[in-house]
């Protein structure tokens, strides 16, 4: 009889202890190794969806190590190239990049985001975004700013070039989207610096690119 009572008491005690242990030591379900704490979204860029009329009044100032180059936009000729360039400038993507390619007596080329001192995964991803071809009717003369691309269709991304001399062979093939309104002497200086092939010995840096309404 005594053994039976002890057995019942022990059973009750064990049950109580088990309940308490479970209530005091609740374990959260394991989290996935790559669980995200917030939903990732792609931020809209400032000139996404902007009409031609708004972009037409914008100028970009490239504050280089050698001086200022001011560029007026021509969205009526190449709206997507202009939108792209304004977004790159407004978001700071061109800051600290260099004119990494120079062909003497022909062009200086910038927009290679991999030359940025702030190189990141975001800039690498930005360089993969391609633009539609916009050959247009604007002649490629001295001071014209146009999109660089490969021989593949719709391959322009972030690279652009500024002409220091007429290049009629580029007409109706490349997207001319802007024209230099101030600082061609800076462009000429960059173009005449020492190079090895088409690589400058000391690439000139764009300290900052700024978007502002054009001065009338």
C-alpha positions as CSV (number, residue, x, y, z in Angstrom):
1,X,0.0,0.0,0.0
2,X,2.8,2.4,1.0
3,X,4.7,1.6,-2.3
4,X,1.6,2.4,-4.3
5,X,1.1,5.8,-2.5
6,X,4.8,6.7,-3.1
7,X,4.4,5.8,-6.8
8,X,1.4,8.1,-7.2
9,X,3.1,10.9,-5.4
10,X,6.3,10.6,-7.5
11,X,4.2,10.6,-10.7
12,X,2.4,13.8,-9.7
13,X,5.7,15.5,-8.8
14,X,7.3,14.6,-12.1
15,X,4.3,15.8,-14.0
16,X,4.4,19.2,-12.2
17,X,8.1,19.6,-12.8
18,X,7.8,18.8,-16.5
19,X,5.1,21.4,-17.0
20,X,7.2,24.1,-15.2
21,X,10.2,23.3,-17.3
22,X,8.3,23.5,-20.5
23,X,6.8,26.9,-19.5
24,X,10.1,28.4,-18.4
25,X,12.2,27.2,-21.4
26,X,10.2,27.9,-24.5
27,X,12.4,27.6,-27.6
28,X,11.8,29.8,-30.6
29,X,11.7,28.0,-33.9
30,X,15.1,28.1,-35.7
31,X,15.6,31.0,-38.1
32,X,16.7,30.3,-41.7
33,X,20.4,31.0,-42.3
34,X,19.6,33.7,-44.9
35,X,16.5,35.1,-43.3
36,X,16.0,38.8,-44.2
37,X,14.8,41.2,-41.5
38,X,13.3,43.6,-44.1
39,X,11.9,43.4,-47.6
40,X,14.5,44.6,-50.1
41,X,13.2,47.2,-52.6
42,X,14.8,48.9,-55.5
43,X,14.8,52.6,-54.8
44,X,13.4,54.8,-57.6
45,X,15.9,57.1,-59.1
46,X,15.2,60.9,-59.2
47,X,14.5,61.2,-62.9
48,X,12.6,58.0,-63.5
49,X,9.4,58.9,-65.3
50,X,10.5,62.5,-65.8
51,X,9.0,64.1,-68.9
52,X,11.3,65.4,-71.7
53,X,10.3,69.0,-70.8
54,X,11.6,68.6,-67.2
55,X,14.9,67.0,-68.3
56,X,15.5,69.6,-71.0
57,X,16.1,72.3,-68.4
58,X,18.7,70.4,-66.5
59,X,22.5,70.7,-66.7
60,X,25.2,68.5,-65.1
61,X,28.4,70.0,-63.7
62,X,31.3,67.7,-63.5
63,X,33.7,69.1,-60.9
64,X,37.0,67.5,-62.0
65,X,40.5,67.8,-60.5
66,X,41.4,70.1,-63.4
67,X,38.3,72.3,-63.4
68,X,34.6,72.4,-64.2
69,X,32.9,70.8,-67.2
70,X,29.2,71.9,-67.6
71,X,26.9,69.8,-69.8
72,X,23.5,70.8,-71.1
73,X,21.1,67.9,-71.7
74,X,19.3,67.1,-75.0
75,X,16.5,64.8,-74.1
76,X,14.6,65.5,-77.3
77,X,17.3,63.5,-79.1
78,X,18.0,60.7,-76.6
79,X,15.6,60.8,-73.6
80,X,16.7,57.5,-72.0
81,X,20.4,58.4,-72.3
82,X,19.7,61.8,-70.6
83,X,17.6,60.1,-67.9
84,X,20.4,57.7,-67.2
85,X,23.0,60.4,-67.0
86,X,20.9,62.6,-64.8
87,X,20.2,59.7,-62.5
88,X,23.9,58.7,-62.3
89,X,24.8,62.3,-61.5
90,X,22.1,63.0,-59.0
91,X,22.6,59.7,-57.1
92,X,26.4,60.3,-56.8
93,X,27.4,57.3,-58.9
94,X,29.9,59.4,-60.9
95,X,31.5,60.9,-57.9
96,X,35.2,59.9,-57.6
97,X,35.2,58.1,-61.0
98,X,37.8,59.0,-63.6
99,X,38.1,59.6,-67.3
100,X,39.7,56.2,-67.8
101,X,40.0,56.2,-71.6
102,X,41.5,59.0,-73.8
103,X,42.0,59.0,-77.5
104,X,44.1,62.0,-78.4
105,X,42.5,64.4,-80.8
106,X,39.2,62.5,-80.6
107,X,37.5,61.8,-77.2
108,X,37.8,61.5,-73.5
109,X,35.6,58.8,-71.9
110,X,34.2,58.6,-68.4
111,X,31.4,56.7,-66.6
112,X,33.4,53.6,-65.7
113,X,31.9,53.1,-62.2
114,X,34.6,50.5,-61.4
115,X,37.1,53.4,-61.1
116,X,35.1,54.9,-58.2
117,X,36.7,55.2,-54.8
118,X,33.2,54.1,-53.5
119,X,33.1,50.9,-55.7
120,X,30.5,48.6,-54.4
121,X,28.1,45.8,-55.3
122,X,25.4,48.5,-55.9
123,X,27.6,50.3,-58.5
124,X,28.5,47.0,-60.1
125,X,24.8,46.2,-60.5
126,X,24.1,49.7,-61.8
127,X,26.7,49.1,-64.6
128,X,24.7,46.0,-65.8
129,X,21.6,48.1,-66.7
130,X,21.4,48.5,-70.4
131,X,19.9,51.4,-72.5
132,X,18.0,51.2,-75.8
133,X,19.9,52.5,-78.8
134,X,19.0,56.2,-79.6
135,X,21.0,57.2,-82.6
136,X,19.1,60.4,-83.2
137,X,19.9,63.2,-85.7
138,X,22.4,65.3,-83.7
139,X,25.8,65.5,-85.4
140,X,28.8,64.4,-83.5
141,X,30.8,67.6,-83.4
142,X,33.3,69.1,-80.9
143,X,31.7,69.3,-77.5
144,X,29.0,66.7,-78.0
145,X,28.5,64.2,-75.2
146,X,27.4,60.7,-76.3
147,X,26.9,57.3,-74.9
148,X,29.7,54.7,-75.4
149,X,28.7,51.1,-76.2
150,X,29.9,47.9,-77.7
151,X,29.1,46.6,-81.2
152,X,26.1,44.8,-79.7
153,X,22.7,46.5,-80.0
154,X,21.3,48.2,-76.9
155,X,24.6,47.8,-75.0
156,X,25.2,51.3,-73.6
157,X,25.2,51.4,-69.8
158,X,27.1,54.1,-67.8
159,X,30.1,55.0,-70.1
160,X,30.0,58.3,-71.9
161,X,32.4,60.3,-74.1
162,X,33.1,63.9,-74.9
163,X,34.3,64.8,-78.4
164,X,37.2,67.2,-78.9
165,X,36.9,67.1,-82.7
166,X,34.1,66.3,-85.2
167,X,33.4,62.6,-85.7
168,X,30.9,62.3,-88.5
169,X,31.4,58.5,-88.7
170,X,29.5,58.3,-85.3
171,X,26.4,60.1,-86.6
172,X,23.2,58.1,-86.5
173,X,25.1,55.3,-84.6
174,X,25.6,56.6,-81.1
175,X,23.2,58.4,-78.7
176,X,24.3,62.1,-78.5
177,X,22.6,63.3,-75.4
178,X,24.4,66.5,-74.3
179,X,26.7,69.3,-75.2
180,X,29.5,71.0,-73.2
181,X,28.5,74.6,-72.5
182,X,31.5,75.4,-70.3
183,X,34.9,73.9,-69.7
184,X,36.0,72.7,-73.1
185,X,39.5,73.8,-72.1
186,X,39.4,71.3,-69.3
187,X,38.3,68.6,-71.8
188,X,41.2,69.5,-74.0
189,X,43.7,69.4,-71.1
190,X,42.5,65.9,-70.2
191,X,42.7,64.8,-73.8
192,X,46.3,66.0,-74.2
193,X,47.7,64.4,-71.0
194,X,50.2,61.5,-71.4
195,X,48.7,58.1,-72.2
196,X,49.8,54.6,-72.9
197,X,47.6,53.3,-75.7
198,X,44.2,54.8,-74.6
199,X,44.9,54.6,-70.9
200,X,45.9,57.9,-69.2
201,X,49.1,57.8,-67.2
202,X,47.2,59.7,-64.5
203,X,43.4,59.5,-65.0
204,X,41.6,62.7,-64.1
205,X,39.1,62.3,-61.3
206,X,35.5,63.6,-61.3
207,X,35.3,64.8,-57.7
208,X,31.6,65.4,-57.9
209,X,28.7,65.5,-60.4
210,X,25.9,68.0,-59.7
211,X,22.5,68.4,-61.4
212,X,21.0,71.9,-61.5
213,X,18.6,73.8,-63.7
214,X,20.6,75.3,-66.6
215,X,21.4,79.0,-66.2
216,X,19.6,81.2,-68.7
